Amino acid sequence: MVAVAAARPQPLPPNLPSHRDPYYAGQWQKPKSPRYVETISPGTGEPLGKVIDGSAADAEAAIAAAKTAFRDWRHVPPLERAKMLRAIADVLRKNGDELAMIDAADCGNPYAEMVRDAQMGAAQLDFYAGLVTEMKGASIPMGPEAVNFSVREPFGVVARIIPFNHPFMFVAGKSAAPLAAGNTVVVKPPEQAPLSSLRLAELIDGILPPGVWNLVPGGREVGQALASHPDVAKVALIGSVPTGRAVMKAAADTLKPVTLELGGKNALIAFPDADLDAMSAAVVDGMNFTWCGQSCGSTSRAFVHEKIYDAVLERVKNSVKRYRPGIPTDPATTMGSIVSKVQYDRVLAYIEAGKEEGARLLTGGKRPSDPHLTKGFYVEPTVFADVTMDMRIAKEEIFGPVLSILKWSDEDKMLAQVNQVEYGLTCSIWTNDLATAHRAAAAVEAGFVWINEVSKHFLGAPFGGYKQSGTGREEGIEELLSFTREKNIHINRRRRSGAH
C-alpha cells in the first residue's frame, strides 16, 4: 500500500438501492410511521437519498413475520438450509464490487478494502453452511434399561444489530450462524450506513423463504424494540460498550441470551528482542488506519520497551506515510473518512486532549490539506509518543485514527498497565522468545491474542472479549452452537405390565 497523489472527486456509486423501506415477510413493506432521514456520504458530504427511520411498530411487524416463518424453517433439513446460505454467498461474490462501492460512499471506508469484505462475508456463509451437521448432542450411559441423550434446537427469532464499520459484510456474515442453526433473523443495519444492507436485501430476495430473513433500518427505537420484545429469543450486537449495556438491560426483562462484541482499547506489546522492522510495521498496521481506526480490535496502545523506543518511533513515523486520506470511492485511496460529523468531532476532541495532557504529537493530528477533501470528515493518521496511562487517549476508546505509544522498562508494571483499562478484546505480543510470549499471553486480560502478528482474524478461531469488551464468541463453531439450545431426552426402556 503506497501513498497517492491528491484525491480526485469520484461519481456516486451505481446501483444504490431503489428500496429504502423495511423488508420482511419476503417483501418490501410500507413503514408504520413514514419517517425518513437523509443519508450523507461522509467522504464527500453529498446526499445519497433518504432511508426509513424505522419505528418499534416496524420492528414488531418484522418479528411477527419471523415468528411465523420459524414454524417451517426450523424443520427444513440442515443441508437444504446450507444450500441457501451458499447461494447467498454466491450473490456476495458476484456483486462484491457493487456492494463495496456503496459502502465506500456510505460509511467512508476505502473501496479497495471493502471489496475484501465481500469475500469475507461469503466465506462466513460458506463456513457455517459447512457446519450444519455439527450441531450435535450427546448420549449419556444410564444402564440397560434407559436411553438418555441430548439434542440441539434453534431458539426461534434472533435479532442481529450491526455496526457501521463493515455494513454489508456483517449483515450477511452475521446472519449465517443463526440461519444455519434453524433460527429466523431480524437485522437492524447501521443507521449511519444502511444502503449496502438494503441493496443486499434486493439482491438476495427470493433465496430464503418469506420471513426467514428480515431487515428493519432505524436507530435506537428499533434496537430497543428488538432487544426487549418477548418474541425475540436471542439478540446479538456488535457495537460500543454503552450500546451493549443498553441491549443487555433491554433483554433482561425477558431473560433472553445476548452475544455482545463490544469496544476495545487494545495493546501491542513490543519486547526488546522483537524483529524491529516487522514489529514497527505492525504498530502501524494494528491501528487499522485504512478505515480510520474505526475497528474494535485496533491495537491503539503500543507499549514499546525503552531499549528500542526511539528506533520504533522513527520507523513508525515513516511507516504511517503509507496511509493518506482520500475519497473513499477512489480505488487508489489508502485511508478513508470518519463515518459522521459526531464521530469526527469526538476524534478531534481526543487529539486536543492528548496535546493538553502532555503527549508528544509525532505525526498527524489535523485535517488533511487536500482541497478535494474539504467537505468530508477526514483526519490525518495521528500518532502520539510519550503517552502515560493517566491520559485520556491511553484509557478511553477513541474509535478513530489515533495511536498512543507508551515506553516501558518493568514487565510487571507494563502488564498491569495493559490490563488497567475496562476493555479486553485483543492484544498483540512481539518477541522472539517462546517463554516470554507464553508468559505475556497468559498475563494479558484479552480474549484474542496474536504473537508476532496483528489485526488478522482466522475463520474457525473463536473471537471475543474479556471484561467490558463483550460476552460470547464468534467466527467459530462456538458461534453456531450459541444459536442453539440443548434439550435432554430420557427414555425408560423397561417393559411395563400390560404391554404386548
HULINUR-V28143 format. One record per residue. N is the residue number from 1. RES is the residue in one small letter. OMEGA is omega as a letter, one per 40 degrees, with the letter a starting at -180 (999 if undefined). NEAR is the number of other ideal C-beta (glycine too) atoms within 10 Angstrom. Layout:
n=N res=RES omega=OMEGA near=NEAR
n=N res=RES omega=OMEGA near=NEAR
//
This chain:
n=1 res=m omega=a near=14
n=2 res=v omega=i near=9
n=3 res=a omega=a near=13
n=4 res=v omega=i near=16
n=5 res=a omega=a near=9
n=6 res=a omega=a near=12
n=7 res=a omega=i near=22
n=8 res=r omega=a near=13
n=9 res=p omega=i near=11
n=10 res=q omega=i near=21
n=11 res=p omega=i near=9
n=12 res=l omega=a near=15
n=13 res=p omega=i near=24
n=14 res=p omega=i near=9
n=15 res=n omega=i near=14
n=16 res=l omega=a near=19
n=17 res=p omega=i near=20
n=18 res=s omega=i near=10
n=19 res=h omega=a near=17
n=20 res=r omega=a near=19
n=21 res=d omega=i near=20
n=22 res=p omega=i near=30
n=23 res=y omega=i near=24
n=24 res=y omega=a near=25
n=25 res=a omega=i near=18
n=26 res=g omega=i near=16
n=27 res=q omega=i near=12
n=28 res=w omega=a near=17
n=29 res=q omega=i near=18
n=30 res=k omega=i near=9
n=31 res=p omega=i near=20
n=32 res=k omega=i near=16
n=33 res=s omega=a near=12
n=34 res=p omega=i near=10
n=35 res=r omega=a near=14
n=36 res=y omega=i near=14
n=37 res=v omega=i near=15
n=38 res=e omega=i near=9
n=39 res=t omega=a near=22
n=40 res=i omega=i near=20
n=41 res=s omega=a near=26
n=42 res=p omega=i near=29
n=43 res=g omega=a near=32
n=44 res=t omega=a near=22
n=45 res=g omega=a near=13
n=46 res=e omega=i near=15
n=47 res=p omega=i near=11
n=48 res=l omega=i near=20
n=49 res=g omega=a near=14
n=50 res=k omega=i near=12
n=51 res=v omega=a near=24
n=52 res=i omega=i near=25
n=53 res=d omega=a near=19
n=54 res=g omega=a near=29
n=55 res=s omega=i near=21
n=56 res=a omega=i near=19
n=57 res=a omega=i near=14
n=58 res=d omega=i near=26
n=59 res=a omega=a near=29
n=60 res=e omega=i near=16
n=61 res=a omega=i near=21
n=62 res=a omega=i near=31
n=63 res=i omega=i near=23
n=64 res=a omega=i near=18
n=65 res=a omega=i near=24
n=66 res=a omega=i near=26
n=67 res=k omega=i near=18
n=68 res=t omega=a near=15
n=69 res=a omega=a near=23
n=70 res=f omega=a near=23
n=71 res=r omega=i near=11
n=72 res=d omega=a near=12
n=73 res=w omega=a near=22
n=74 res=r omega=a near=16
n=75 res=h omega=i near=8
n=76 res=v omega=a near=16
n=77 res=p omega=a near=10
n=78 res=p omega=a near=15
n=79 res=l omega=i near=10
n=80 res=e omega=i near=9
n=81 res=r omega=a near=21
n=82 res=a omega=i near=21
n=83 res=k omega=a near=13
n=84 res=m omega=i near=20
n=85 res=l omega=i near=26
n=86 res=r omega=i near=15
n=87 res=a omega=i near=15
n=88 res=i omega=i near=24
n=89 res=a omega=i near=24
n=90 res=d omega=i near=15
n=91 res=v omega=i near=19
n=92 res=l omega=a near=26
n=93 res=r omega=a near=14
n=94 res=k omega=a near=12
n=95 res=n omega=a near=19
n=96 res=g omega=a near=21
n=97 res=d omega=a near=16
n=98 res=e omega=a near=19
n=99 res=l omega=i near=29
n=100 res=a omega=a near=26
n=101 res=m omega=i near=24
n=102 res=i omega=i near=30
n=103 res=d omega=i near=33
n=104 res=a omega=i near=29
n=105 res=a omega=a near=30
n=106 res=d omega=a near=31
n=107 res=c omega=i near=30
n=108 res=g omega=i near=33
n=109 res=n omega=a near=31
n=110 res=p omega=i near=29
n=111 res=y omega=a near=23
n=112 res=a omega=i near=18
n=113 res=e omega=a near=21
n=114 res=m omega=i near=29
n=115 res=v omega=i near=17
n=116 res=r omega=i near=13
n=117 res=d omega=i near=24
n=118 res=a omega=i near=25
n=119 res=q omega=a near=14
n=120 res=m omega=i near=18
n=121 res=g omega=i near=28
n=122 res=a omega=i near=24
n=123 res=a omega=i near=17
n=124 res=q omega=i near=25
n=125 res=l omega=i near=28
n=126 res=d omega=a near=20
n=127 res=f omega=a near=22
n=128 res=y omega=i near=27
n=129 res=a omega=i near=22
n=130 res=g omega=a near=13
n=131 res=l omega=a near=21
n=132 res=v omega=i near=20
n=133 res=t omega=a near=9
n=134 res=e omega=i near=13
n=135 res=m omega=a near=19
n=136 res=k omega=i near=9
n=137 res=g omega=a near=15
n=138 res=a omega=i near=11
n=139 res=s omega=a near=9
n=140 res=i omega=a near=12
n=141 res=p omega=i near=8
n=142 res=m omega=a near=14
n=143 res=g omega=a near=8
n=144 res=p omega=a near=8
n=145 res=e omega=a near=10
n=146 res=a omega=i near=13
n=147 res=v omega=i near=15
n=148 res=n omega=a near=15
n=149 res=f omega=i near=14
n=150 res=s omega=i near=13
n=151 res=v omega=i near=14
n=152 res=r omega=a near=18
n=153 res=e omega=i near=15
n=154 res=p omega=i near=22
n=155 res=f omega=a near=21
n=156 res=g omega=i near=20
n=157 res=v omega=i near=29
n=158 res=v omega=i near=29
n=159 res=a omega=i near=32
n=160 res=r omega=a near=23
n=161 res=i omega=a near=24
n=162 res=i omega=i near=28
n=163 res=p omega=a near=22
n=164 res=f omega=a near=23
n=165 res=n omega=i near=26
n=166 res=h omega=a near=27
n=167 res=p omega=a near=28
n=168 res=f omega=i near=31
n=169 res=m omega=a near=27
n=170 res=f omega=i near=25
n=171 res=v omega=i near=26
n=172 res=a omega=a near=30
n=173 res=g omega=a near=26
n=174 res=k omega=i near=26
n=175 res=s omega=a near=29
n=176 res=a omega=a near=26
n=177 res=a omega=i near=31
n=178 res=p omega=i near=28
n=179 res=l omega=i near=26
n=180 res=a omega=a near=27
n=181 res=a omega=i near=26
n=182 res=g omega=i near=24
n=183 res=n omega=i near=24
n=184 res=t omega=a near=30
n=185 res=v omega=i near=28
n=186 res=v omega=a near=32
n=187 res=v omega=i near=25
n=188 res=k omega=i near=29
n=189 res=p omega=a near=29
n=190 res=p omega=a near=25
n=191 res=e omega=i near=20
n=192 res=q omega=a near=20
n=193 res=a omega=a near=29
n=194 res=p omega=a near=29
n=195 res=l omega=a near=27
n=196 res=s omega=i near=32
n=197 res=s omega=i near=27
n=198 res=l omega=i near=27
n=199 res=r omega=i near=23
n=200 res=l omega=i near=29
n=201 res=a omega=i near=22
n=202 res=e omega=a near=14
n=203 res=l omega=a near=20
n=204 res=i omega=i near=20
n=205 res=d omega=i near=15
n=206 res=g omega=i near=9
n=207 res=i omega=i near=16
n=208 res=l omega=i near=23
n=209 res=p omega=a near=14
n=210 res=p omega=i near=15
n=211 res=g omega=a near=25
n=212 res=v omega=i near=24
n=213 res=w omega=a near=29
n=214 res=n omega=a near=29
n=215 res=l omega=i near=25
n=216 res=v omega=i near=29
n=217 res=p omega=i near=28
n=218 res=g omega=a near=26
n=219 res=g omega=a near=15
n=220 res=r omega=a near=11
n=221 res=e omega=i near=17
n=222 res=v omega=i near=26
n=223 res=g omega=i near=25
n=224 res=q omega=a near=17
n=225 res=a omega=a near=25
n=226 res=l omega=a near=29
n=227 res=a omega=a near=26
n=228 res=s omega=a near=20
n=229 res=h omega=a near=24
n=230 res=p omega=i near=9
n=231 res=d omega=i near=14
n=232 res=v omega=a near=24
n=233 res=a omega=i near=22
n=234 res=k omega=i near=21
n=235 res=v omega=i near=27
n=236 res=a omega=a near=25
n=237 res=l omega=i near=28
n=238 res=i omega=a near=22
n=239 res=g omega=a near=22
n=240 res=s omega=i near=15
n=241 res=v omega=i near=19
n=242 res=p omega=i near=11
n=243 res=t omega=i near=19
n=244 res=g omega=i near=23
n=245 res=r omega=i near=13
n=246 res=a omega=i near=17
n=247 res=v omega=a near=25
n=248 res=m omega=i near=16
n=249 res=k omega=a near=12
n=250 res=a omega=a near=20
n=251 res=a omega=a near=21
n=252 res=a omega=a near=12
n=253 res=d omega=i near=10
n=254 res=t omega=i near=14
n=255 res=l omega=i near=6
n=256 res=k omega=i near=22
n=257 res=p omega=i near=16
n=258 res=v omega=i near=19
n=259 res=t omega=a near=26
n=260 res=l omega=i near=23
n=261 res=e omega=a near=27
n=262 res=l omega=a near=25
n=263 res=g omega=i near=24
n=264 res=g omega=i near=30
n=265 res=k omega=a near=25
n=266 res=n omega=a near=31
n=267 res=a omega=i near=28
n=268 res=l omega=a near=28
n=269 res=i omega=a near=30
n=270 res=a omega=i near=25
n=271 res=f omega=a near=22
n=272 res=p omega=a near=15
n=273 res=d omega=a near=15
n=274 res=a omega=i near=23
n=275 res=d omega=a near=13
n=276 res=l omega=a near=15
n=277 res=d omega=a near=12
n=278 res=a omega=a near=13
n=279 res=m omega=i near=25
n=280 res=s omega=i near=25
n=281 res=a omega=a near=17
n=282 res=a omega=i near=24
n=283 res=v omega=i near=25
n=284 res=v omega=a near=24
n=285 res=d omega=a near=23
n=286 res=g omega=i near=27
n=287 res=m omega=i near=31
n=288 res=n omega=i near=24
n=289 res=f omega=a near=29
n=290 res=t omega=i near=23
n=291 res=w omega=i near=23
n=292 res=c omega=i near=32
n=293 res=g omega=a near=25
n=294 res=q omega=a near=25
n=295 res=s omega=a near=23
n=296 res=c omega=a near=26
n=297 res=g omega=a near=24
n=298 res=s omega=i near=30
n=299 res=t omega=a near=28
n=300 res=s omega=i near=26
n=301 res=r omega=i near=26
n=302 res=a omega=i near=30
n=303 res=f omega=a near=23
n=304 res=v omega=a near=28
n=305 res=h omega=a near=20
n=306 res=e omega=a near=11
n=307 res=k omega=a near=13
n=308 res=i omega=a near=20
n=309 res=y omega=a near=19
n=310 res=d omega=i near=12
n=311 res=a omega=i near=13
n=312 res=v omega=i near=24
n=313 res=l omega=a near=22
n=314 res=e omega=i near=12
n=315 res=r omega=i near=18
n=316 res=v omega=a near=23
n=317 res=k omega=i near=16
n=318 res=n omega=a near=13
n=319 res=s omega=a near=20
n=320 res=v omega=i near=24
n=321 res=k omega=i near=12
n=322 res=r omega=a near=17
n=323 res=y omega=a near=26
n=324 res=r omega=a near=22
n=325 res=p omega=i near=30
n=326 res=g omega=i near=29
n=327 res=i omega=a near=26
n=328 res=p omega=a near=32
n=329 res=t omega=i near=25
n=330 res=d omega=a near=20
n=331 res=p omega=a near=15
n=332 res=a omega=a near=16
n=333 res=t omega=i near=26
n=334 res=t omega=i near=20
n=335 res=m omega=a near=30
n=336 res=g omega=a near=34
n=337 res=s omega=i near=30
n=338 res=i omega=a near=27
n=339 res=v omega=a near=26
n=340 res=s omega=i near=18
n=341 res=k omega=i near=12
n=342 res=v omega=a near=10
n=343 res=q omega=i near=22
n=344 res=y omega=i near=21
n=345 res=d omega=i near=12
n=346 res=r omega=a near=14
n=347 res=v omega=i near=21
n=348 res=l omega=i near=19
n=349 res=a omega=i near=13
n=350 res=y omega=i near=22
n=351 res=i omega=i near=23
n=352 res=e omega=i near=11
n=353 res=a omega=i near=16
n=354 res=g omega=i near=23
n=355 res=k omega=a near=14
n=356 res=e omega=a near=10
n=357 res=e omega=i near=15
n=358 res=g omega=i near=12
n=359 res=a omega=i near=24
n=360 res=r omega=a near=13
n=361 res=l omega=a near=15
n=362 res=l omega=i near=18
n=363 res=t omega=i near=17
n=364 res=g omega=i near=21
n=365 res=g omega=a near=19
n=366 res=k omega=i near=12
n=367 res=r omega=i near=15
n=368 res=p omega=a near=20
n=369 res=s omega=a near=9
n=370 res=d omega=a near=17
n=371 res=p omega=i near=8
n=372 res=h omega=a near=18
n=373 res=l omega=a near=19
n=374 res=t omega=a near=12
n=375 res=k omega=a near=14
n=376 res=g omega=a near=26
n=377 res=f omega=a near=26
n=378 res=y omega=i near=27
n=379 res=v omega=i near=24
n=380 res=e omega=i near=20
n=381 res=p omega=a near=26
n=382 res=t omega=i near=27
n=383 res=v omega=i near=28
n=384 res=f omega=i near=26
n=385 res=a omega=i near=22
n=386 res=d omega=i near=16
n=387 res=v omega=i near=23
n=388 res=t omega=a near=14
n=389 res=m omega=i near=16
n=390 res=d omega=i near=9
n=391 res=m omega=i near=20
n=392 res=r omega=a near=15
n=393 res=i omega=i near=23
n=394 res=a omega=a near=22
n=395 res=k omega=a near=16
n=396 res=e omega=i near=16
n=397 res=e omega=a near=23
n=398 res=i omega=a near=24
n=399 res=f omega=i near=23
n=400 res=g omega=a near=23
n=401 res=p omega=a near=31
n=402 res=v omega=a near=27
n=403 res=l omega=i near=30
n=404 res=s omega=i near=28
n=405 res=i omega=a near=24
n=406 res=l omega=i near=22
n=407 res=k omega=i near=19
n=408 res=w omega=i near=18
n=409 res=s omega=a near=11
n=410 res=d omega=a near=10
n=411 res=e omega=a near=15
n=412 res=d omega=i near=8
n=413 res=k omega=i near=11
n=414 res=m omega=a near=21
n=415 res=l omega=i near=19
n=416 res=a omega=i near=12
n=417 res=q omega=i near=19
n=418 res=v omega=a near=26
n=419 res=n omega=a near=17
n=420 res=q omega=a near=13
n=421 res=v omega=a near=22
n=422 res=e omega=a near=14
n=423 res=y omega=i near=25
n=424 res=g omega=a near=24
n=425 res=l omega=a near=26
n=426 res=t omega=i near=27
n=427 res=c omega=i near=29
n=428 res=s omega=a near=28
n=429 res=i omega=a near=27
n=430 res=w omega=i near=30
n=431 res=t omega=i near=22
n=432 res=n omega=a near=11
n=433 res=d omega=a near=13
n=434 res=l omega=a near=9
n=435 res=a omega=i near=8
n=436 res=t omega=a near=18
n=437 res=a omega=a near=18
n=438 res=h omega=a near=13
n=439 res=r omega=a near=14
n=440 res=a omega=i near=22
n=441 res=a omega=i near=15
n=442 res=a omega=a near=8
n=443 res=a omega=a near=18
n=444 res=v omega=i near=20
n=445 res=e omega=a near=16
n=446 res=a omega=a near=24
n=447 res=g omega=a near=21
n=448 res=f omega=a near=23
n=449 res=v omega=i near=16
n=450 res=w omega=i near=21
n=451 res=i omega=a near=17
n=452 res=n omega=i near=15
n=453 res=e omega=i near=15
n=454 res=v omega=i near=26
n=455 res=s omega=a near=19
n=456 res=k omega=i near=11
n=457 res=h omega=a near=13
n=458 res=f omega=a near=12
n=459 res=l omega=a near=14
n=460 res=g omega=i near=10
n=461 res=a omega=a near=12
n=462 res=p omega=a near=15
n=463 res=f omega=i near=22
n=464 res=g omega=a near=22
n=465 res=g omega=i near=26
n=466 res=y omega=i near=18
n=467 res=k omega=a near=17
n=468 res=q omega=i near=20
n=469 res=s omega=i near=29
n=470 res=g omega=i near=28
n=471 res=t omega=i near=18
n=472 res=g omega=a near=18
n=473 res=r omega=i near=20
n=474 res=e omega=i near=21
n=475 res=e omega=i near=21
n=476 res=g omega=i near=18
n=477 res=i omega=i near=16
n=478 res=e omega=i near=16
n=479 res=e omega=i near=26
n=480 res=l omega=a near=21
n=481 res=l omega=a near=18
n=482 res=s omega=i near=20
n=483 res=f omega=i near=26
n=484 res=t omega=i near=20
n=485 res=r omega=a near=16
n=486 res=e omega=i near=11
n=487 res=k omega=i near=11
n=488 res=n omega=i near=11
n=489 res=i omega=i near=10
n=490 res=h omega=a near=10
n=491 res=i omega=i near=10
n=492 res=n omega=a near=11
n=493 res=r omega=a near=10
n=494 res=r omega=a near=8
n=495 res=r omega=a near=8
n=496 res=r omega=i near=6
n=497 res=s omega=a near=4
n=498 res=g omega=i near=5
n=499 res=a omega=a near=6
n=500 res=h omega=999 near=2
//
